[in-house]
């Protein structure tokens, strides 16, 4: 029963990621696009964690943690590039 529930949540998060992808492509401002991409990465991290829980293979949690850290660093770099016009 719980595997079906996890599969349902993974499918729902995948569908919602496509809605965020639409906002990332159509978004009127750069900030809107950046927020949409952050939402997509957060949903991807949740999907990875749910798959790790379903398969009982917790090495996926390390992958999710590295993905979250890379997402955070990229977000900071993009915001700094928007604000100052350069990354250094």
MOSULLIN-V963353 format. One record per helix or strand of 3 or more residues. SS is the DSSP state (2 for helix, 1 for strand). FROM is the first residue (numbers start at 1). LEN is the number of residues. If there is no record, write none. Layout:
# MOSULLIN-V963353
{{SS;FROM;LEN} {SS;FROM;LEN}}
This chain:
# MOSULLIN-V963353
{{2;2;25} {2;30;26} {2;60;25}}
